[in-house]
Amino acid sequence: MGAIEGQVNFAERTKVFGEAQFSDIVFVILKRILTDFIIDKKNIENTFPLTMVS
């Protein structure tokens, strides 16, 4: 992520400001796997419907 900005003074009370921002962040999830889901010391992974797990 980054930005480039600049300011130009034309007169004592006149200024122009510009900014360009860019980012190259990509998150790709190939496969989601639920390995453990523990509440109150009980593993409840197998109690979820299949649509919530995969």
Biopython code that builds the backbone (N, CA, C, O; Angstrom):
import numpy as np
from Bio.PDB.StructureBuilder import StructureBuilder

atoms = [
    (1, "MET", "N", (0.848, -1.158, 0.000)),
    (1, "MET", "CA", (0.000, 0.000, 0.000)),
    (1, "MET", "C", (0.899, 1.228, 0.000)),
    (1, "MET", "O", (1.944, 1.240, 0.650)),
    (2, "GLY", "N", (0.501, 2.230, -0.709)),
    (2, "GLY", "CA", (1.308, 3.433, -0.751)),
    (2, "GLY", "C", (0.514, 4.610, -1.276)),
    (2, "GLY", "O", (-0.624, 4.467, -1.723)),
    (3, "ALA", "N", (1.123, 5.751, -1.215)),
    (3, "ALA", "CA", (0.481, 6.973, -1.696)),
    (3, "ALA", "C", (1.543, 7.937, -2.178)),
    (3, "ALA", "O", (2.662, 7.971, -1.667)),
    (4, "ILE", "N", (1.167, 8.715, -3.168)),
    (4, "ILE", "CA", (2.009, 9.790, -3.678)),
    (4, "ILE", "C", (1.169, 11.051, -3.612)),
    (4, "ILE", "O", (0.028, 11.073, -4.075)),
    (5, "GLU", "N", (1.722, 12.076, -3.049)),
    (5, "GLU", "CA", (0.957, 13.314, -2.936)),
    (5, "GLU", "C", (1.863, 14.491, -3.216)),
    (5, "GLU", "O", (3.085, 14.418, -3.090)),
    (6, "GLY", "N", (1.218, 15.583, -3.602)),
    (6, "GLY", "CA", (1.979, 16.789, -3.896)),
    (6, "GLY", "C", (1.137, 18.033, -3.679)),
    (6, "GLY", "O", (-0.092, 17.981, -3.712)),
    (7, "GLN", "N", (1.801, 19.132, -3.462)),
    (7, "GLN", "CA", (1.124, 20.401, -3.238)),
    (7, "GLN", "C", (1.882, 21.484, -3.994)),
    (7, "GLN", "O", (3.110, 21.556, -3.945)),
    (8, "VAL", "N", (1.131, 22.315, -4.686)),
    (8, "VAL", "CA", (1.733, 23.398, -5.457)),
    (8, "VAL", "C", (1.159, 24.714, -4.953)),
    (8, "VAL", "O", (-0.058, 24.877, -4.866)),
    (9, "ASN", "N", (2.032, 25.640, -4.624)),
    (9, "ASN", "CA", (1.608, 26.968, -4.184)),
    (9, "ASN", "C", (1.634, 27.917, -5.385)),
    (9, "ASN", "O", (2.687, 28.142, -5.982)),
    (10, "PHE", "N", (0.473, 28.471, -5.734)),
    (10, "PHE", "CA", (0.400, 29.422, -6.829)),
    (10, "PHE", "C", (0.550, 30.855, -6.342)),
    (10, "PHE", "O", (1.174, 31.680, -7.009)),
    (11, "ALA", "N", (-0.011, 31.144, -5.205)),
    (11, "ALA", "CA", (0.083, 32.485, -4.624)),
    (11, "ALA", "C", (0.042, 32.319, -3.115)),
    (11, "ALA", "O", (0.026, 31.198, -2.608)),
    (12, "GLU", "N", (0.023, 33.423, -2.408)),
    (12, "GLU", "CA", (0.042, 33.345, -0.947)),
    (12, "GLU", "C", (-1.176, 32.608, -0.395)),
    (12, "GLU", "O", (-1.058, 31.915, 0.616)),
    (13, "ARG", "N", (-2.338, 32.738, -1.028)),
    (13, "ARG", "CA", (-3.561, 32.116, -0.515)),
    (13, "ARG", "C", (-4.126, 31.056, -1.459)),
    (13, "ARG", "O", (-5.255, 30.607, -1.265)),
    (14, "THR", "N", (-3.373, 30.651, -2.465)),
    (14, "THR", "CA", (-3.864, 29.673, -3.430)),
    (14, "THR", "C", (-2.914, 28.479, -3.481)),
    (14, "THR", "O", (-1.725, 28.614, -3.768)),
    (15, "LYS", "N", (-3.473, 27.318, -3.197)),
    (15, "LYS", "CA", (-2.703, 26.078, -3.233)),
    (15, "LYS", "C", (-3.523, 24.999, -3.936)),
    (15, "LYS", "O", (-4.753, 25.007, -3.887)),
    (16, "VAL", "N", (-2.825, 24.074, -4.590)),
    (16, "VAL", "CA", (-3.468, 22.917, -5.203)),
    (16, "VAL", "C", (-2.805, 21.678, -4.608)),
    (16, "VAL", "O", (-1.580, 21.574, -4.547)),
    (17, "PHE", "N", (-3.642, 20.747, -4.175)),
    (17, "PHE", "CA", (-3.150, 19.533, -3.538)),
    (17, "PHE", "C", (-3.717, 18.336, -4.295)),
    (17, "PHE", "O", (-4.899, 18.323, -4.637)),
    (18, "GLY", "N", (-2.888, 17.337, -4.558)),
    (18, "GLY", "CA", (-3.333, 16.107, -5.213)),
    (18, "GLY", "C", (-2.711, 14.898, -4.552)),
    (18, "GLY", "O", (-1.601, 14.959, -4.022)),
    (19, "GLU", "N", (-3.451, 13.784, -4.592)),
    (19, "GLU", "CA", (-2.963, 12.564, -3.965)),
    (19, "GLU", "C", (-3.425, 11.370, -4.786)),
    (19, "GLU", "O", (-4.561, 11.334, -5.259)),
    (20, "ALA", "N", (-2.538, 10.392, -4.952)),
    (20, "ALA", "CA", (-2.878, 9.127, -5.604)),
    (20, "ALA", "C", (-2.513, 8.001, -4.649)),
    (20, "ALA", "O", (-1.389, 7.934, -4.151)),
    (21, "GLN", "N", (-3.470, 7.121, -4.398)),
    (21, "GLN", "CA", (-3.239, 5.994, -3.503)),
    (21, "GLN", "C", (-3.309, 4.699, -4.300)),
    (21, "GLN", "O", (-4.065, 4.592, -5.267)),
    (22, "PHE", "N", (-2.518, 3.721, -3.887)),
    (22, "PHE", "CA", (-2.533, 2.427, -4.554)),
    (22, "PHE", "C", (-2.286, 1.331, -3.538)),
    (22, "PHE", "O", (-1.634, 1.543, -2.516)),
    (23, "SER", "N", (-2.819, 0.154, -3.834)),
    (23, "SER", "CA", (-2.553, -1.009, -2.990)),
    (23, "SER", "C", (-2.548, -2.253, -3.865)),
    (23, "SER", "O", (-3.223, -2.313, -4.893)),
    (24, "ASP", "N", (-1.795, -3.218, -3.448)),
    (24, "ASP", "CA", (-1.690, -4.477, -4.172)),
    (24, "ASP", "C", (-1.794, -5.611, -3.158)),
    (24, "ASP", "O", (-0.872, -6.411, -3.005)),
    (25, "ILE", "N", (-2.927, -5.665, -2.474)),
    (25, "ILE", "CA", (-3.153, -6.685, -1.455)),
    (25, "ILE", "C", (-4.200, -7.659, -1.989)),
    (25, "ILE", "O", (-5.321, -7.265, -2.310)),
    (26, "VAL", "N", (-3.827, -8.914, -2.079)),
    (26, "VAL", "CA", (-4.726, -9.935, -2.602)),
    (26, "VAL", "C", (-4.747, -11.098, -1.616)),
    (26, "VAL", "O", (-3.707, -11.668, -1.286)),
    (27, "PHE", "N", (-5.930, -11.437, -1.156)),
    (27, "PHE", "CA", (-6.102, -12.598, -0.290)),
    (27, "PHE", "C", (-6.901, -13.642, -1.063)),
    (27, "PHE", "O", (-8.043, -13.396, -1.452)),
    (28, "VAL", "N", (-6.305, -14.790, -1.279)),
    (28, "VAL", "CA", (-6.976, -15.865, -1.998)),
    (28, "VAL", "C", (-7.088, -17.059, -1.061)),
    (28, "VAL", "O", (-6.084, -17.595, -0.594)),
    (29, "ILE", "N", (-8.316, -17.464, -0.796)),
    (29, "ILE", "CA", (-8.554, -18.635, 0.050)),
    (29, "ILE", "C", (-8.858, -19.807, -0.869)),
    (29, "ILE", "O", (-9.887, -19.837, -1.543)),
    (30, "LEU", "N", (-7.955, -20.761, -0.883)),
    (30, "LEU", "CA", (-8.144, -21.917, -1.760)),
    (30, "LEU", "C", (-9.130, -22.921, -1.168)),
    (30, "LEU", "O", (-9.964, -23.474, -1.885)),
    (31, "LYS", "N", (-9.033, -23.156, 0.143)),
    (31, "LYS", "CA", (-9.922, -24.126, 0.779)),
    (31, "LYS", "C", (-10.032, -23.782, 2.260)),
    (31, "LYS", "O", (-9.028, -23.518, 2.923)),
    (32, "ARG", "N", (-11.235, -23.787, 2.759)),
    (32, "ARG", "CA", (-11.449, -23.533, 4.180)),
    (32, "ARG", "C", (-11.678, -24.859, 4.894)),
    (32, "ARG", "O", (-12.493, -25.678, 4.470)),
    (33, "ILE", "N", (-10.951, -25.051, 5.974)),
    (33, "ILE", "CA", (-11.077, -26.290, 6.737)),
    (33, "ILE", "C", (-11.244, -25.931, 8.210)),
    (33, "ILE", "O", (-10.416, -25.215, 8.773)),
    (34, "LEU", "N", (-12.298, -26.420, 8.830)),
    (34, "LEU", "CA", (-12.515, -26.241, 10.254)),
    (34, "LEU", "C", (-11.864, -27.412, 10.976)),
    (34, "LEU", "O", (-12.279, -28.559, 10.808)),
    (35, "THR", "N", (-10.849, -27.125, 11.777)),
    (35, "THR", "CA", (-10.133, -28.210, 12.448)),
    (35, "THR", "C", (-10.614, -28.410, 13.879)),
    (35, "THR", "O", (-10.794, -29.551, 14.304)),
    (36, "ASP", "N", (-10.823, -27.351, 14.623)),
    (36, "ASP", "CA", (-11.306, -27.450, 16.003)),
    (36, "ASP", "C", (-12.222, -26.277, 16.304)),
    (36, "ASP", "O", (-11.970, -25.153, 15.869)),
    (37, "PHE", "N", (-13.272, -26.539, 17.038)),
    (37, "PHE", "CA", (-14.156, -25.484, 17.508)),
    (37, "PHE", "C", (-14.567, -25.881, 18.917)),
    (37, "PHE", "O", (-15.448, -26.719, 19.103)),
    (38, "ILE", "N", (-13.924, -25.275, 19.904)),
    (38, "ILE", "CA", (-14.094, -25.696, 21.295)),
    (38, "ILE", "C", (-14.807, -24.603, 22.078)),
    (38, "ILE", "O", (-14.370, -23.452, 22.111)),
    (39, "ILE", "N", (-15.915, -24.987, 22.707)),
    (39, "ILE", "CA", (-16.667, -24.104, 23.611)),
    (39, "ILE", "C", (-16.889, -24.869, 24.902)),
    (39, "ILE", "O", (-17.351, -26.010, 24.885)),
    (40, "ASP", "N", (-16.562, -24.242, 26.013)),
    (40, "ASP", "CA", (-16.708, -24.871, 27.339)),
    (40, "ASP", "C", (-16.027, -26.237, 27.395)),
    (40, "ASP", "O", (-16.583, -27.203, 27.918)),
    (41, "LYS", "N", (-14.812, -26.297, 26.844)),
    (41, "LYS", "CA", (-13.981, -27.503, 26.844)),
    (41, "LYS", "C", (-14.587, -28.674, 26.066)),
    (41, "LYS", "O", (-14.185, -29.820, 26.267)),
    (42, "LYS", "N", (-15.555, -28.397, 25.173)),
    (42, "LYS", "CA", (-16.142, -29.439, 24.327)),
    (42, "LYS", "C", (-15.895, -29.079, 22.868)),
    (42, "LYS", "O", (-16.160, -27.955, 22.442)),
    (43, "ASN", "N", (-15.389, -30.041, 22.109)),
    (43, "ASN", "CA", (-15.179, -29.841, 20.685)),
    (43, "ASN", "C", (-16.512, -30.056, 19.979)),
    (43, "ASN", "O", (-17.031, -31.171, 19.940)),
    (44, "ILE", "N", (-17.068, -28.968, 19.417)),
    (44, "ILE", "CA", (-18.390, -29.056, 18.786)),
    (44, "ILE", "C", (-18.296, -28.959, 17.264)),
    (44, "ILE", "O", (-19.257, -28.567, 16.602)),
    (45, "GLU", "N", (-17.140, -29.314, 16.714)),
    (45, "GLU", "CA", (-16.936, -29.228, 15.267)),
    (45, "GLU", "C", (-17.954, -30.038, 14.493)),
    (45, "GLU", "O", (-18.473, -29.561, 13.483)),
    (46, "ASN", "N", (-18.252, -31.233, 14.928)),
    (46, "ASN", "CA", (-19.134, -32.129, 14.178)),
    (46, "ASN", "C", (-20.614, -31.799, 14.356)),
    (46, "ASN", "O", (-21.456, -32.502, 13.798)),
    (47, "THR", "N", (-20.958, -30.769, 15.104)),
    (47, "THR", "CA", (-22.356, -30.431, 15.297)),
    (47, "THR", "C", (-22.848, -29.411, 14.259)),
    (47, "THR", "O", (-24.045, -29.132, 14.195)),
    (48, "PHE", "N", (-21.947, -28.856, 13.455)),
    (48, "PHE", "CA", (-22.343, -27.871, 12.445)),
    (48, "PHE", "C", (-22.837, -28.562, 11.182)),
    (48, "PHE", "O", (-22.367, -29.649, 10.846)),
    (49, "PRO", "N", (-23.790, -27.935, 10.472)),
    (49, "PRO", "CA", (-24.178, -28.470, 9.170)),
    (49, "PRO", "C", (-23.000, -28.378, 8.188)),
    (49, "PRO", "O", (-22.127, -27.525, 8.352)),
    (50, "LEU", "N", (-22.971, -29.219, 7.206)),
    (50, "LEU", "CA", (-21.867, -29.258, 6.260)),
    (50, "LEU", "C", (-21.695, -27.927, 5.515)),
    (50, "LEU", "O", (-20.570, -27.566, 5.169)),
    (51, "THR", "N", (-22.779, -27.196, 5.264)),
    (51, "THR", "CA", (-22.671, -25.922, 4.544)),
    (51, "THR", "C", (-21.923, -24.880, 5.341)),
    (51, "THR", "O", (-21.346, -23.970, 4.746)),
    (52, "MET", "N", (-21.905, -24.967, 6.666)),
    (52, "MET", "CA", (-21.175, -24.008, 7.483)),
    (52, "MET", "C", (-19.702, -24.356, 7.594)),
    (52, "MET", "O", (-18.880, -23.472, 7.835)),
    (53, "VAL", "N", (-19.353, -25.602, 7.426)),
    (53, "VAL", "CA", (-17.988, -26.054, 7.615)),
    (53, "VAL", "C", (-17.172, -25.872, 6.335)),
    (53, "VAL", "O", (-16.016, -25.456, 6.413)),
    (54, "SER", "N", (-17.723, -26.163, 5.185)),
    (54, "SER", "CA", (-16.921, -26.111, 3.950)),
    (54, "SER", "C", (-17.031, -24.796, 3.242)),
    (54, "SER", "O", (-16.415, -24.605, 2.193)),
]
sb = StructureBuilder()
sb.init_structure("model")
sb.init_model(0)
sb.init_chain("A")
sb.init_seg("    ")
for serial, (resi, resn, name, xyz) in enumerate(atoms, 1):
    if name == "N":
        sb.init_residue(resn, " ", resi, " ")
    sb.init_atom(name, np.array(xyz, "f"), 0.0, 1.0, " ", f" {name:<3s}", serial, name[0])
structure = sb.get_structure()
